[in-house]
Amino acid sequence: MRYSLLAGGKRIRPILTLAACEMFGGSVESAMPTAVALEMIHTMSLIHDDLPSMDNDDLRRGRPTCHVVYGEDNAILAGDAMLSTSFEYVARHTKGVPAERVLDVIARLGRSVGPWGIAGGQVMDLICEDKPGVTLEDLTWIHTHKTAALLKVAVACGAIIGGASDEDVALCETFAEDIGLAFQVADDILDVTATSEELGKTAGKDVDVNKTTYPKLLGLEGSKKEARRLIDEAKGALSKFGDKATPLLAIADYIIERTN
């Protein structure tokens, strides 16, 4: 668990949680347990995604993947343990937040991992692998669930902990779903334009397994335009919050400007 969780990474999901909480006047301390839980959930998804039965990758965050070092059996158990620990961590360590809001956060985290989140997206991703005729609509469904769901819950949970209204949480979810899809578009672009050393994971893997990606459907330039469109749309969702949204808007720009 420590090997994978502390291996580095961008920590975008926890940062989104903290920034969203602060936008509504909440404290970093109150949102930190949820931020930590989100990184645990994300790391679990990477461990499982890299397994031979899934994407079969042997490099993650610049070093050998968990199953390469500890075996497939221990990697599965490490991911399972991290997922269960994430919920316990939120329940035990969140302070100064009304109980009903903490329960809402835990419920949303659970949904983001299940059939309406990461698991559902991964199932469809596997079904569509090496399958002809995958459409842009199919690809968007996959990554709305597999990729965007965790970014969406990260921002929503931060907003909830910060005291946001239901209406404002919904605006945050719109923002996060758009940046989540943009994140995947950027990932697909980097997969064909960057090296394994730059990415910290195996480059060109999607092409090798004939996976449908945004560049495959839209081309490189079309994909760059789609990423920018999604970011512009995301920013529009937060326009009512003015300068308070500046940290979240900066993260949105970073998502498509990053080099790994």
N, C-alpha and C positions, 0 to 999 in steps of 0.2 A: 504493500500500500504506500509506504513512504517513498519507495523507489519511483513510482509513477506520479504521485501527487506533488512531490517536491522537485520534480525534474525540470522545472522552469515553465515556460509558456507565457502567453500574453496576458492572462488573467482578465480578459475582456468581460466575461460574465459577472464576476464579483465587482469589478469596477463599475459596471453599469448599474448594479444594485445599489451601491453606495452613492453614486451620482444621482440616481432617481430619488432616493430617500432624502438627500440633502436639498433637492429641488423643492420638496414640499415641507422643508423646515425640520426634518428629522435628523437624528444624530448618526454619525458613523458607527458609534458603539452599538446602537440598537439594531442596525442592519448587518453588522459584521457576522453574526452567526449564520444568517441566510446567505451572505456572500461566500462564506467558507463552504457551506453546504452545496452551493452551486458549483464550486470548483471541484468538490468531491464527485458530484453527479457527472460533470463534464469529463473528469478523468476516468470514471467508470466507463463512460461511453467510448472513450478512446481505447481503453484496454480491451473491451469487448469487440470494438470495430476492427481492431488489428488482428484478431484471432484468425488462424488458418481457415476456419469454417465461415468467416465473414470476408473481410477485405485482404486478409493474409499479408500483412505488412510486417517488416522486421526492423523498421526505423521510426522513431517517434521522439520529437523534441530533442533531436540531435544525438540520440543514443539508442541502443537496442530496445525493442519493445518488451513489455513485461513478460509475455509468454516465451520469448526467446531466452530471457535470463532465468526465469523461474519455472518454466513449463506451462503448458496450456491449462492443466488442472489448477495450479495455484493462481494463475492469472484470472481465471473465471471466478474463483473464490475471493480474490482480492477486489474485483469489481463488485461482486455481490455485497461484500462486507462494507465497502465504501458507500454504496447506495443506502444501505440500512443505517449506517452511522450518520449520514447526512440528515435524515429526518430526526434522529435522536438529538443531534447537535442543535438544530433549530428549537426543538421542544425544550431542551434543558437550559440553553444559554441565552435565549432572547429575553431581554429585560426592558421594562418600561414601555411595553407595547400591549394594548388591550388584548385579552385572550382570544376574542373572536377574530382579530386581525392575524394573530399568530396561527390560528387554525386555518384561516383562509390561505395563508402562505403555504402551510404544509400540504393542504389539498391541491393547490396549484402546482407545487413541485411534483407531487405524485402524478398528476395528469400529464405534466410535461414529459415524463419518462415513459408512459404507457402507450396504448394503441393510438391515442390522439397526439402523441409526441414522438420522441426518439424511436421507440420500438416500432411503431407503425410506419414511420418514414424509412427505417432500415429494412423492414420487410419488403416494402415496395421497391426500394433501391435494389435489393437482391433479385426480386422478380424481374426487374427491367434490365438487369445486367446482360449484356450481349444479346439483347432482344431488339429486333428491327421495329421501326415505326413508333418509337417513344417520342411523344410530342412535348412541346414547351409547357403545355398544361400539365402533363404527367410529371415533368421535371420540377415544376413549381410546387406541385402537391408534395412530392418527395421531400423537397428542402424546406417547405413551410413546416413540415413535421420533424424531419431529421435534424435540421440545422437551426431554423428560425425559432422553433418552439422553446428552446432553452434560453435564447436571448430575450424572447418575449416574456417569459416568466421571470427572468432576472430583473428586467425593468419594472414589470408589474409589481413584483414583490417588494422592491425597493420603494415604489410609490405607496403601496399599502402600508408598509411599516412607517413611512413618513407622514401618514394621515390623509392621503389623497382621497377625494370623492370617487364614487364609481365612474362618473363621467370622465374624470381626469385619468383614472387608471386605464380606461378604454383608449384614450388618446395615446397614452404611453405604450399600449399594446400595438396600436397601429404603427407608431414610430419603430418599435422594436422588431415587428415582423418584417417591415421593409428593410431595416438594416441587416436583419438576419439573412434575408434572401440576397442582399448585396454582398454580404460576407461570403456566401457560397459562390456567387458569380466571380468574386475576386479570387477565391481559392481555386476555382476552375481555370482562371486565367494564369495564375501563378504555376499551376501544375504543368503547363506547357511552355512557360517562359522563364522559369527559374530553375536552378540546380538543386539537387538533393542537399548539398551543403548549405545553400541559402535557406531552404525550407525547413531543414531539420527533420525531414521525412522524405520518403521515396518520391522523386519527381517523375512525371510521365506515367504514373500508375494507372490513371483512368484510361489512357490510350491503350496501354498494354492489355487491359481486360475488356476493351471495347465498350466502356461505360459511356452512356449519353451524358454530355456536359453542355454547359452554356456555349462555350466556343464551338463545339461540334454542331450545335443548332443555329447559332447566331453569328459565328465567326468571331475573331478576336476584337475587331473594332465594334461590332454590334454588341458584344458582351460588355465592353467598356462603357458604351452608351447606356446599356441597360442598368449597369451598376450605378452610374451617375443619376439616372432617372429615379431609381429606387431611393437613393440618398436624398435627392431633392424632395421627393414625396414624403420621406420620413421627417425631414426638417419641418415641412409644412404642418405636420400633425402637432408639433410642439410650439407653434408660433404664438399662442396665447400666453405662454409662460415667459416670454421675453428673455432678458439676460439670465434669468435663473436656469434656463435650459442650456447655457453655453457649454458646460462640461459634456453634456450628452451630445450636443451638436459636434463638438470637437472629436468625440469618439466615433461618430458617424463618418466624418471625413477620414479619420485614420483607417477605418475599415477597408476603404477602397484605395488608399494611398500606400498601404503597408507593402513591404517587400518579402514577407514570409508569413 
